Amino acid sequence: MEEKSPFKGKTGLARVWNALFYSVDGLKAAIRHEDAFRQELLLTLFCIPLALWLEPAALGRVLMIGALFLVLIVELVNSAIEAVVDRVSLEENHLAKRAKDIGSAAVLLSLLNLAVVWGLVLAG
């Protein structure tokens, strides 16, 4: 028999409504506590108007802006991984290091993706 988490709450629309506020809390926490997220958010806020001003085709705009949001999403996941690892233990551990390094690698790949997408769209 499957155990249910004692942290699971409401269902249906009430769950979606609560999830919205949990997500806003997560964004606030990332802005407050994560330097890398703040930097990438500033990059995004600068680059979205730039993508619109450069006037590539609509598909190019979508790709450019989507690549920016992908960086933010991956950074949020990376920050969550780091927070959980640090919550479990601050002692050095090869698995904790691996988890943090893999999260960091995911951010790096999302940033490389951003550069490639922007470069290809702007090169036409």
C-alpha positions in Angstrom: 0.0 0.0 0.0 1.3 3.4 -1.0 1.9 5.9 1.8 0.5 9.4 1.3 2.6 12.4 2.3 1.2 14.3 5.4 2.2 17.5 3.5 -0.2 16.9 0.7 -3.1 19.4 0.9 -6.2 20.2 -1.0 -7.2 18.9 -4.4 -8.7 20.4 -7.5 -8.9 24.2 -8.0 -7.9 24.8 -4.3 -4.7 22.9 -4.9 -3.9 25.0 -8.0 -4.7 28.2 -6.1 -2.4 27.2 -3.2 0.3 26.1 -5.7 0.3 29.6 -7.2 1.1 31.1 -3.9 3.8 28.5 -3.2 5.3 29.3 -6.6 5.3 33.1 -5.8 7.0 32.3 -2.5 9.6 30.3 -4.3 10.3 33.2 -6.7 10.6 35.6 -3.8 13.0 33.2 -2.0 15.1 32.9 -5.1 15.3 36.6 -5.6 16.1 37.2 -1.9 18.7 34.4 -1.4 20.2 33.4 -4.7 22.7 35.8 -6.3 22.9 33.8 -9.5 19.2 33.9 -9.9 19.1 37.7 -9.4 21.9 38.1 -12.0 20.1 35.9 -14.5 16.8 37.7 -13.8 18.4 41.0 -14.6 19.9 39.6 -17.8 16.4 38.4 -18.7 14.8 41.8 -17.9 17.4 43.5 -20.1 17.3 41.0 -23.0 13.5 40.6 -23.4 13.1 44.2 -24.6 16.3 43.8 -26.6 14.9 40.8 -28.4 11.7 42.7 -29.2 13.7 45.8 -30.3 16.0 43.8 -32.6 12.8 42.6 -34.4 13.8 39.1 -35.6 10.9 37.1 -37.0 8.3 36.0 -34.5 9.7 32.5 -34.2 13.1 34.1 -33.5 11.7 36.2 -30.7 10.0 33.1 -29.2 13.3 31.2 -29.3 15.3 34.0 -27.8 12.9 34.7 -25.0 12.3 31.0 -24.3 16.0 30.5 -24.0 16.1 33.2 -21.3 13.3 31.6 -19.4 15.0 28.2 -19.6 18.1 29.7 -17.9 15.8 31.0 -15.0 14.0 27.6 -14.7 17.2 25.6 -14.6 18.7 28.0 -12.1 15.6 27.6 -9.8 16.0 23.8 -10.0 19.7 24.1 -9.3 19.1 26.3 -6.3 16.5 23.9 -5.0 19.0 21.0 -5.3 21.6 23.0 -3.5 19.2 24.0 -0.7 18.2 20.4 -0.1 21.8 19.1 -0.1 22.8 21.8 2.4 19.7 21.0 4.5 20.7 17.4 4.7 24.3 18.0 5.7 27.0 20.6 5.4 29.7 18.0 5.7 31.7 17.2 2.6 30.3 14.2 0.7 31.1 13.0 -2.8 27.3 12.5 -3.5 26.5 16.0 -2.3 29.3 17.4 -4.5 28.1 15.4 -7.4 24.5 16.7 -7.0 25.6 20.3 -6.8 28.1 19.9 -9.7 25.4 18.3 -11.9 23.0 21.1 -11.1 25.7 23.7 -12.0 26.4 21.8 -15.2 22.7 22.1 -16.1 22.9 25.9 -15.6 26.0 26.1 -17.8 24.3 24.1 -20.6 21.3 26.4 -20.4 23.6 29.5 -20.7 25.4 27.9 -23.6 22.0 27.2 -25.2 21.1 30.8 -24.7 24.2 32.0 -26.5 23.7 29.6 -29.4 20.0 30.5 -29.8 20.7 34.2 -29.7 23.7 33.9 -32.0 21.8 31.8 -34.6 18.7 34.0 -34.5 20.7 37.2 -34.8 22.9 35.8 -37.6 19.8 35.1 -39.5 
